Amino acid sequence: MDENQRRLDTIRGRRDEIENHVIDEFVAGRLSRGDFLRRGAVVGLSLPMMAAIVAACGGANSSSSASSGGAPGKPGGTIKAGIITPSGAIDPVTVLDQGGLDMLAQTGEYLCLANSKSQLVPVLAESWSANPAANVWTFKIRQGVKFHNGQPLTADDVVYTYKLQSDPKGKSNALSAFNGIIVPSGVEKVDDFTVAFHLTAPDANFPYVCSSENYNMIILPNNYDSSKWEGSFIGTGPFKLKSYTAKVGASFVRNEAYWGKKALPDATEFTFYDAQQPQILALEAGTIDVVGQFSVQGGQALLNNPKVTVISVRSSAHRELSMRNDQAPFTDPRVRQAVALTLARPDIVQGLFQGKAELGNDSPFAPVFASTDSSVPQRAQDLTKAKQLLQAAGHGSGFSTHLFTETTQEMPAFAQIVKSSAAKIGVDIALTIESPDQYYSKDWLSGIMSMVDYGHRSVPNLFLQAPLQSKGTWNAAHFKNSQYDTLSAQYIAALDLQSQRTVAGKIQNLLLEQTPVIYAYFYNYLAASASNVSGVEPTGIGHLFLFNASKA
């Protein structure tokens, strides 16, 4: 037995069944190094432990996150950022938009963080592990952490937060992720620094539900009234609130009592913008240092500016174009397929994103997911077949319908493409395009055709549940399919990548046949900073972390 094998055997002897299963998959070559780092973090392997395993298998560890470049920064100064205006009150329970989630994460912290490589990094949880069935997950809470008011963090705060956010009678936006997974009675305090989650069904990716990707889940003090959070921004993070003015902006100062590495900037300032173009002009003029997100549509000036650093994060972010499966003419899957077949997806990826996106295949399985079955044929434009399907469904002369959507980024341009593409087969689509405030203030789940924005997730679980399961909280298509419900539950419970990929292929084929929702593309998350600014760290879902940022 060689030295590397001895080291690997020693590591195995200290790991549980699920952890050793992931190690086995990596050793057997069924997981790439990147997939191993992601999957290992989910089941509770630490980064040093995974680095040792990679080294024992003859490789080197790499776990860097996407950020603006440059040498390590010096402390001091103020970093000024522009982000989209939060659409409502900054309440951890109800926030559902990018501007709001970005505000939550400036001072609040999660049990773990999903970084730009989709790897889980411990934050307020030092470690986690699952039982063999993956229906009980135990989290060890970090000791020595204090809220901004000086109150120590304990398991009581974690239990309170999760019971509050998983209450089916409440108004939590996080219920979209918790639905069918956990209820308040399943959240158990084991001791002062240990919390156990007893799930209603196995979930092999549950730590992601406890991460920054379930963006409402910053930890609150025990019994804290979340509706008052906007007045304090209380949390455990590296910044504390200085001021917040709704619809205008916010400012923060370094938390000198922070439990971890202190933030580099003395302060940060956020200006809220209702549109992208003013942010771009402000960055070019030097009024701000960072644009939290921009799209290729309208953002070409940043892509071609040598004084700007563009940060690109490959992601599963997408738009979902839903068709009401319970209202004619979309009760017939042939009609839904026909509309999907009108889209020239490679042209859309190039035209709207200059290639900074990947083709969608009418399921939420993005190319970035390791479990996506890439052998499933890609749907392509086929107008002849689309017309044949409409004819067979009794709509050979076409029909008229209505699409409701929002003004976010490239969505109006994509809506126009959908309209002009469908017109080629005789389908006349009227468009209503509203601001996010207008759009989400109504019952946005009721439109016969609706298109909404979905931020990145590192695993597809939420995409499989909330918009597509029969009882999904965001089921705008009103899709009800018992076979799909069974397959999605099987995927979520699957412990290994090979099993996940097998079930994924079945789901992908089923959704191509049914086409309740069109997924035309998955786009890269783009942020930008002035070239003299380093350490800006966006995540695929839309957080903008500035604790390592500095200006030369």
C-alpha positions in Angstrom: 0.0 0.0 0.0 1.5 3.4 -1.0 1.6 6.5 1.2 -1.3 8.2 -0.6 -3.5 5.1 -0.1 -2.6 5.0 3.6 -3.5 8.7 4.0 -6.8 8.1 2.2 -7.7 5.1 4.3 -6.9 7.1 7.5 -9.3 9.8 6.3 -12.0 7.3 5.5 -11.8 5.7 8.9 -13.0 9.0 10.5 -15.8 9.7 8.0 -19.4 8.6 8.1 -21.3 6.5 5.5 -22.5 9.4 3.4 -19.1 11.2 3.4 -17.3 8.0 2.4 -19.8 7.5 -0.5 -18.8 10.9 -1.9 -15.1 10.1 -1.5 -15.7 6.8 -3.3 -17.3 8.6 -6.2 -14.4 11.0 -6.5 -11.8 8.2 -6.3 -13.7 6.2 -9.0 -13.6 9.2 -11.3 -17.4 9.8 -11.3 -16.9 13.3 -9.8 -14.6 16.0 -11.1 -12.5 17.9 -8.7 -14.9 20.8 -8.8 -17.9 18.6 -8.3 -16.2 16.8 -5.4 -15.5 20.1 -3.7 -19.1 21.1 -4.1 -20.6 17.7 -3.1 -18.2 17.2 -0.3 -19.1 20.5 1.3 -22.8 19.6 1.2 -22.3 16.4 3.2 -20.0 18.1 5.7 -16.5 17.5 4.5 -14.3 20.5 5.4 -12.1 22.3 2.8 -8.9 21.2 4.5 -10.2 17.6 4.6 -11.1 17.7 0.9 -7.8 19.2 0.0 -6.1 16.3 1.8 -8.3 13.8 -0.2 -7.5 15.6 -3.5 -3.8 15.5 -2.7 -4.0 11.8 -1.8 -5.5 11.2 -5.2 -2.8 13.0 -7.0 -4.4 16.5 -7.5 -4.2 20.0 -6.1 -7.0 21.8 -4.4 -8.5 24.9 -5.9 -11.5 26.7 -4.4 -11.2 30.3 -5.3 -14.3 32.5 -5.8 -14.9 35.0 -8.6 -14.0 38.5 -7.6 -12.5 41.7 -9.0 -8.8 41.2 -9.4 -5.8 42.9 -8.1 -3.4 42.5 -5.2 -4.7 41.9 -1.6 -6.2 45.2 -0.5 -5.3 47.6 2.3 -7.8 48.5 5.0 -9.6 51.8 5.0 -11.7 54.0 2.8 -15.2 53.9 1.6 -16.5 51.6 -1.2 -19.5 53.0 -3.1 -21.8 50.6 -4.9 -24.9 50.9 -7.0 -27.7 48.2 -6.9 -31.3 47.8 -8.0 -33.8 49.5 -5.7 -35.3 47.0 -3.2 -39.0 46.6 -4.1 -40.4 46.6 -0.5 -39.6 46.7 3.1 -36.3 45.1 4.2 -37.9 42.3 6.3 -36.0 39.0 6.4 -39.3 37.1 6.3 -40.8 38.9 3.3 -37.9 40.0 1.0 -38.2 38.5 -2.4 -36.1 40.6 -4.7 -32.4 41.2 -5.5 -32.1 44.6 -3.9 -33.7 43.3 -0.8 -31.6 40.2 -0.5 -28.4 42.3 -1.0 -29.4 44.5 1.9 -30.1 41.5 4.2 -26.6 40.1 3.6 -24.7 43.4 4.3 -25.2 42.9 8.1 -26.9 39.5 8.5 -25.2 36.1 8.1 -26.2 32.6 7.2 -25.3 29.2 8.6 -23.2 28.8 5.5 -22.4 30.7 2.3 -22.7 29.4 -1.2 -19.8 31.1 -3.0 -19.4 32.0 -6.7 -18.1 28.4 -7.4 -21.3 27.0 -5.8 -19.2 25.6 -2.9 -20.6 25.8 0.6 -18.4 27.7 3.1 -19.1 27.5 6.9 -20.2 30.8 8.5 -22.4 30.7 11.6 -22.3 26.9 11.4 -18.9 25.4 11.9 -19.9 22.0 10.5 -22.9 19.8 9.6 -23.6 16.2 9.0 -26.5 13.9 8.0 -27.8 10.6 9.2 -27.6 7.8 6.5 -31.1 8.5 5.3 -30.4 12.2 4.8 -33.6 13.1 6.7 -31.9 14.4 9.8 -29.2 17.0 9.5 -27.2 18.2 12.6 -25.5 21.6 12.6 -22.8 22.7 15.0 -23.2 26.5 15.7 -20.1 28.7 15.9 -19.2 29.8 19.4 -18.0 33.3 20.4 -20.2 35.1 17.9 -22.2 38.2 19.0 -25.0 40.2 17.4 -24.4 43.9 16.9 -26.2 44.6 20.2 -23.7 42.5 22.1 -26.1 39.5 22.6 -24.2 36.1 22.1 -25.4 33.9 19.3 -26.7 30.5 20.5 -28.8 27.6 19.2 -31.9 29.4 20.5 -31.4 32.1 17.8 -31.1 29.5 15.1 -34.1 27.6 16.2 -36.2 30.7 16.5 -35.2 31.9 13.0 -35.9 28.6 11.4 -39.2 28.0 13.1 -40.3 31.5 12.1 -39.3 31.1 8.5 -40.7 27.6 8.1 -44.1 28.3 9.6 -46.7 27.4 6.9 -49.1 29.9 8.5 -46.7 32.7 8.1 -45.7 34.9 5.2 -42.1 33.8 4.8 -40.7 33.9 1.3 -38.4 31.1 2.4 -41.4 28.7 2.4 -40.8 28.3 -1.3 -37.6 26.4 -0.3 -38.9 24.8 2.9 -42.2 23.5 1.4 -42.3 19.7 1.7 -38.9 19.6 3.5 -39.2 21.0 7.0 -41.9 22.4 9.4 -41.3 24.2 12.7 -41.7 21.1 14.8 -38.7 19.6 13.0 -36.3 22.2 14.2 -34.7 21.0 17.5 -32.3 22.5 19.9 -29.9 19.7 20.9 -27.7 21.8 23.2 -26.6 25.5 23.4 -24.6 25.2 20.2 -26.2 22.3 18.3 -29.3 22.3 16.2 -30.9 19.3 14.5 -33.3 19.5 11.5 -35.7 16.6 11.2 -36.9 16.7 7.6 -40.3 15.6 6.4 -38.5 13.9 3.5 -34.9 13.0 2.7 -33.0 15.9 1.1 -29.4 15.2 0.1 -28.8 18.9 -0.6 -30.4 20.3 2.5 -27.3 22.5 3.6 -28.0 24.6 0.5 -31.4 25.4 2.0 -29.6 26.7 5.0 -27.2 28.8 3.0 -27.1 32.3 1.4 -29.1 30.8 -1.5 -32.1 30.6 0.7 -31.5 34.4 1.0 -34.1 35.1 3.7 -32.3 32.9 6.2 -30.0 35.3 8.0 -30.0 34.4 11.6 -32.1 36.7 13.9 -31.9 37.1 17.6 -34.3 34.9 19.6 -37.9 36.4 19.5 -36.9 39.3 17.4 -39.7 41.0 15.4 -38.6 40.8 11.8 -40.9 43.6 10.7 -38.7 46.0 12.7 -35.5 44.8 11.1 -35.3 47.7 8.7 -34.8 50.0 11.7 -31.7 48.1 13.0 -30.4 45.7 10.3 -29.3 43.7 13.3 -27.0 40.8 12.5 -23.7 39.2 13.3 -21.9 40.4 10.1 -18.7 42.4 9.4 -20.7 45.6 8.8 -23.2 47.5 11.0 -25.9 49.8 9.8 -25.2 53.5 9.7 -28.3 54.7 7.8 -31.0 53.4 5.6 -33.4 55.4 3.4 -36.0 53.5 1.5 -35.8 54.0 -2.3 -32.6 56.1 -1.9 -29.7 54.1 -0.4 -27.9 52.8 2.7 -24.6 53.1 4.4 -22.6 50.8 6.7 -19.6 50.9 8.9 -17.1 48.2 9.9 -18.1 46.0 12.8 -15.0 46.3 15.0 -16.3 43.5 17.3 -16.8 41.0 14.4 -16.0 37.4 15.3 -14.0 36.7 12.1 -11.6 38.6 9.8 -12.5 42.3 10.0 -13.8 44.0 6.9 -11.2 46.0 4.9 -13.3 49.1 4.2 -14.0 51.6 6.9 -17.4 52.0 5.4 -19.6 51.1 2.4 -22.3 53.2 0.7 -25.1 51.9 -1.5 -27.1 54.0 -3.9 -30.4 52.5 -5.2 -31.2 52.7 -8.9 -34.5 51.8 -10.7 -32.6 51.1 -13.9 -29.3 49.9 -15.2 -28.2 52.8 -17.3 -27.8 55.4 -14.5 -25.6 52.9 -12.6 -23.3 52.4 -15.7 -23.0 56.2 -16.1 -22.2 56.6 -12.4 -19.5 54.0 -12.6 -18.0 55.6 -15.7 -18.1 59.0 -14.0 -16.5 57.7 -10.8 -19.5 58.5 -8.7 -19.7 54.9 -7.6 -17.0 52.2 -7.5 -19.1 49.1 -8.2 -22.2 48.1 -10.1 -23.8 45.2 -8.3 -25.3 43.6 -11.5 -25.7 44.5 -15.1 -26.9 42.8 -18.3 -25.3 42.6 -21.7 -28.3 44.4 -23.1 -27.5 48.0 -22.4 -24.3 47.2 -20.7 -22.0 47.0 -23.7 -20.2 50.2 -22.5 -18.8 48.3 -19.5 -17.8 45.2 -21.5 -15.6 47.4 -23.7 -14.2 49.8 -21.1 -10.5 49.2 -20.2 -11.1 51.2 -17.0 -13.7 48.7 -15.7 -13.2 45.2 -14.4 -16.1 42.9 -15.3 -16.8 40.0 -13.0 -18.6 37.0 -14.6 -20.1 34.2 -12.6 -21.4 31.1 -14.5 -24.8 30.5 -13.1 -28.2 28.8 -13.3 -30.1 32.1 -13.4 -32.8 32.2 -15.9 -36.3 33.4 -17.0 -39.3 31.1 -16.8 -41.9 31.6 -19.5 -45.0 29.8 -18.1 -48.1 28.8 -20.0 -51.3 28.1 -18.0 -51.8 24.3 -18.3 -55.3 24.7 -17.0 -56.5 27.3 -19.5 -57.1 26.9 -23.3 -55.3 26.8 -25.6 -52.4 25.8 -23.3 -54.2 22.8 -21.9 -52.8 20.9 -24.9 -49.1 20.1 -24.5 -48.8 20.2 -28.3 -49.6 23.9 -28.2 -47.0 24.6 -25.6 -44.4 22.6 -27.5 -45.2 24.6 -30.6 -44.5 27.9 -28.9 -41.2 26.5 -27.6 -40.2 25.3 -31.0 -40.4 28.9 -32.5 -37.3 30.1 -30.5 -33.9 30.3 -32.1 -32.0 29.8 -28.9 -28.4 30.1 -30.1 -29.4 33.5 -31.7 -30.9 34.6 -28.4 -27.8 33.7 -26.4 -25.6 35.6 -28.9 -28.0 38.5 -29.4 -29.0 39.2 -25.9 -25.9 38.0 -24.1 -23.0 38.1 -26.6 -22.4 34.5 -25.7 -22.3 35.1 -21.9 -25.1 32.5 -21.4 -25.9 28.9 -22.2 -28.8 27.2 -24.0 -31.8 26.2 -22.0 -33.6 23.0 -22.9 -37.0 23.6 -21.3 -36.2 22.2 -17.9 -34.5 23.8 -14.9 -31.5 21.5 -15.3 -28.9 24.1 -16.3 -25.6 23.1 -17.9 -23.8 24.3 -14.7 -25.4 21.5 -12.6 -23.3 18.4 -12.3 -26.4 16.3 -12.2 -27.8 17.5 -15.6 -28.1 14.7 -18.1 -26.3 16.2 -21.1 -27.3 13.3 -23.3 -30.9 14.6 -23.6 -31.2 16.1 -27.1 -31.3 19.9 -27.2 -34.6 21.4 -28.4 -34.0 23.6 -31.5 -36.1 25.9 -33.6 -38.4 24.0 -36.0 -41.2 26.1 -37.4 -42.5 23.3 -39.7 -43.0 21.0 -36.7 -44.5 23.8 -34.7 -47.1 24.5 -37.3 -47.9 20.8 -37.6 -48.4 20.6 -33.8 -50.8 23.5 -33.8 -52.7 22.0 -36.7 -53.0 18.7 -34.8 -54.2 20.5 -31.7 -57.0 22.2 -33.7 -55.3 25.6 -34.0 -54.0 25.6 -37.5 -55.0 29.2 -38.0 -53.2 30.2 -34.8 -54.7 32.0 -31.8 -54.3 35.2 -29.7 -53.0 35.3 -26.1 -51.4 37.6 -23.6 -47.9 37.6 -22.0 -47.3 39.5 -18.7 -43.7 40.2 -17.7 -41.4 42.8 -16.0 -38.9 45.4 -17.1 -35.9 43.6 -15.5 -32.7 43.6 -17.6 -33.1 41.9 -20.9 -36.6 40.6 -20.2 -38.5 43.2 -22.4 -36.2 42.4 -25.3 -36.7 38.6 -24.8 -40.5 39.2 -24.6 -40.4 40.9 -28.0 -38.4 37.9 -29.4 -41.1 35.5 -28.0 -43.8 37.7 -29.6 -42.1 37.9 -33.0 -41.1 34.2 -33.0 -44.6 33.0 -32.2 -46.1 35.2 -34.9 -44.3 33.0 -37.5 -46.7 30.2 -36.7 -49.8 32.5 -36.4 -49.8 33.0 -32.6 -50.5 36.6 -31.8 -49.1 37.5 -28.3 -50.0 40.9 -26.7 -47.4 42.1 -24.2 -47.8 43.8 -20.9 -44.4 44.8 -19.5 -44.4 46.4 -16.0 -41.9 47.4 -13.4 -41.1 44.7 -10.8 -43.1 46.7 -8.2 -46.2 46.8 -10.4 -45.8 43.2 -11.6 -45.3 41.6 -8.2 -48.0 43.8 -6.5 -50.6 41.8 -8.4 -51.3 38.1 -8.6 -48.4 37.3 -10.9 -49.3 33.6 -10.8 -52.6 34.1 -12.7 -51.5 35.3 -16.2 -52.2 32.9 -19.0 -48.6 33.5 -20.1 -46.2 35.0 -17.6 -42.4 35.4 -17.5 -40.5 35.9 -14.3 -36.8 36.1 -13.3 -35.2 33.3 -11.3 -31.9 33.9 -9.6 -29.1 31.4 -9.5 -29.1 28.3 -7.2 -26.2 25.9 -6.9 -28.5 22.9 -6.9 -31.8 22.6 -8.8 -34.0 21.6 -5.8 -35.9 24.9 -5.5 -36.4 25.1 -9.3 -37.9 21.6 -9.2 -40.2 22.3 -6.4 -41.7 25.7 -6.2 -42.5 26.4 -9.9 -43.3 22.8 -11.0 -44.6 20.5 -8.3 -48.4 20.3 -8.2 -48.5 22.1 -4.9 -45.6 24.4 -5.6 -45.9 27.9 -4.2 -44.7 29.6 -7.4 -46.4 27.3 -9.9 -47.4 30.0 -12.5 -48.0 27.3 -15.1 -50.5 25.5 -12.9 -48.7 22.3 -13.9 -50.0 19.2 -12.1 -48.4 16.0 -13.0 -48.1 13.1 -10.6 -45.3 11.4 -12.5 -43.3 14.7 -12.3 -44.0 15.0 -8.5 -42.7 11.5 -7.9 -39.6 12.0 -10.0 -38.7 15.4 -8.4 -39.0 13.9 -4.9 -36.7 11.0 -6.0 -34.2 13.5 -7.3 -34.2 15.5 -4.1 -33.7 12.3 -2.0 -30.9 10.8 -4.2 -27.6 10.8 -2.3 -25.2 10.3 -5.1 -24.5 12.1 -8.3 -25.1 9.1 -10.6 -28.6 8.5 -9.1 -29.4 12.2 -9.4 -28.3 12.3 -13.1 -30.4 9.2 -13.9 -33.5 10.8 -12.4 -32.6 14.2 -14.0 -32.7 12.6 -17.4 -36.2 11.3 -16.8 -37.4 14.7 -15.6 -35.7 16.5 -18.6 -37.5 14.2 -21.1 -40.8 14.5 -19.3 -40.7 18.3 -19.3 -39.7 18.4 -23.0 -42.8 16.3 -23.7 -45.1 18.4 -21.4 -43.4 21.9 -21.8 -45.3 23.7 -19.0 -42.5 26.3 -18.9 -40.0 27.5 -21.5 -36.4 27.7 -20.2 -34.6 29.3 -23.2 -31.3 30.2 -21.6 -29.2 30.3 -18.4 -27.1 33.5 -18.2 -23.9 34.5 -16.4 -24.2 36.8 -13.5 -22.2 40.0 -14.4 -21.0 42.7 -12.0 -18.4 45.4 -12.6 -16.0 47.6 -10.6 -13.6 50.4 -11.4 -10.2 48.9 -12.3 -8.6 50.4 -9.2 -11.0 48.4 -7.0 -10.2 44.9 -5.9 -11.9 42.2 -3.7 -15.5 42.7 -4.9 -17.3 39.4 -4.5 -20.7 38.8 -6.1 -22.6 35.5 -5.9 -24.6 34.0 -8.7 -27.9 34.7 -6.8 -27.2 38.4 -6.5 -25.4 39.1 -3.2 -22.7 41.8 -3.4 -20.0 41.3 -0.7 -17.6 44.2 -0.1 -15.8 43.1 3.1 -12.6 42.3 1.2 -12.9 45.3 -1.2 -10.4 48.1 -1.4 -9.3 50.9 -3.6 -5.7 51.4 -4.9 
